[in-house]
Amino acid sequence: MEKTTQPKLSIILVSYNTKELLIGCLSSIFDSLKNVDFETIVVDNNSKDGSTKEVQNHFPQVRLIENQNNKGFAVANNQALKLIRGKYALLLNPDTLIINSSFTKMVEYMEENKRVGMVGCKILNPDGSLQASAFPLPTLKDLILSGFAASWIFWGRYVQRYSSRHYVPQKVPVKVGWVSGACLMIRKRTMDEIGLLDENFFLFSEDVDWCIRASRKGWAVIFYPEATIIHYGGQSAQKNLALKISSFYQKRFYFGKKHFGKLALLILKLISFFELIGKSLIVGIFLKMDSKERRARLNGYRQAFKLIFRTIP
């Protein structure tokens, strides 16, 4: 239970129009964490569904930060990370449920392994199937292929090739390139050394970047299969499909430039130029879909297209 003493674990949830899932997630946190002193911080990115009132009514012990606009994942998490009192911080998506004593196990593992800087857990889909949650370090080829994978046709093949097929079947902790920000525990000492999340990422890849920075400083990033959560997946992003699409390309360009250089950025922009034209034609003319979804996708492609001609920091 939460106490007024110094907590060992600080749990951070960034919320955006996920009221029911958020309340369910908080309930599972308080039900499962019995033997670890912890604090919980919810950062709400200007939800319009009454999320903040529900948190105040049902969980008055939770520290609530209410933003007046949607600041994105990295900025919102950093707001809370600057305030944490725990030895460990846990970034957790609000559309998750904790199974048994998973977070207690993760804390115990971190306590026993002093050079482990970050830990991710096994993630299940609502139907009980495994969800990709641990990955090798991305290459420029992966960035290029990710755009085609996001066009549905190659998605299953891409995930199977690139993602956690090497890690998910593991029964013991294993060192990986990066773990999903849907459930990512970081040692505060590690965070103090590598810094906060890069706020140039609005949505997507801030977790990848964070893990890379930790690895370069000699900290191990571990996939820990003994801890498990259920993740409903992308609930906030799905409610703003255009934002999801444009954010994908924004992170693609910025990540490419940051980790592979200006030439990589040029290649990614050139590929994305033709990729977006093709996707726009397919969605606008050939694919049968709901008119609302069609408009959202085309709007997202237009926003992404504009990014090609903008300077990337």
C-alpha positions, 0 to 999 in steps of 0.5 A: 500500500502507499505510505508516507514513508520514503517509497522504494518504487514510483509508478507513473501513468500518462493518461489521455482519454482512457478513463475506464482503463486507467481506473482498472489499472490503478485498481490492479496496482493497489491490489497487487503491490502489497510488500513494496512501499510505492507512490503513484503519479498520474499525468493527464494530458488534457483528457475530455472523458472525466479521467481526472475526476475519477482518479480524484474520487477513487484514488485520492492518494494518487498524485495527479498532474493535470496538463492543459494540453496534450504534451505527449508521452515523453514530456508528460513522463518527464514531468513526473520523473522530476518529482519521484522519490523512489529508488526505482521508477516504473513507466506504465501505460494506463491500458494495462493490468498487473498480474499477481506480484509482478512489480514486486518481483521486478523490484527484487530483481533490480535489488539483486542485480546492481548493474541492471539499469532497466527492466521490462516484463512479459506482456500479454494481449487480452486474449492471453497471447504474447505481445512483443515487448523486448527487442534487439537494437534497431538498425537503419534497415529496420527504420526503413522497413517499419514504414512498409510494415505499418501499411498492414500488408507486411506487419505480421512478417515484420514483427516476427522478424524483428521483434521479441521472437528471440526473447518472449519464449525465454523462461529466465531474464535475458539481456536485450536491446530495448524493452517496451515503454508500456511497462519499463522500470528504471533505476533512479541512479541510471536515470540520473546518469543518462537523463530524462526521456528525450522530449523531441519524441512526441509519441513512439521510440522514446523508450528505444532511445532511453534504452540505447542511452543506458546501454552506452553507459554500461547499464544492462537492459533486461527482459524479465519474463517472471513478471507479467502484465496484460496490455490492451494496446494503443488505446490513446493513440487509436482515438486520434489516428491522424496523430498516431500516423504523423507521430510515427513519421516524426519519430522515424525522422528524428530517431534516424538523424539522432542515431544514424546521421544526416544521410540516414535522415535524407534516405528516410525522407526520400523513402517516406515521400513515395511511401506516403504518396502510395498509401494515400492513393491506396487508402483514398481510392482502392481500400474499402473502409469507414469514411471517418477512418479514411479521413483520419488516415489521409489527414495523418498522411498529409501531416506526415508529408509536411514533416518531410520538408521541415527541419528535424532538430 
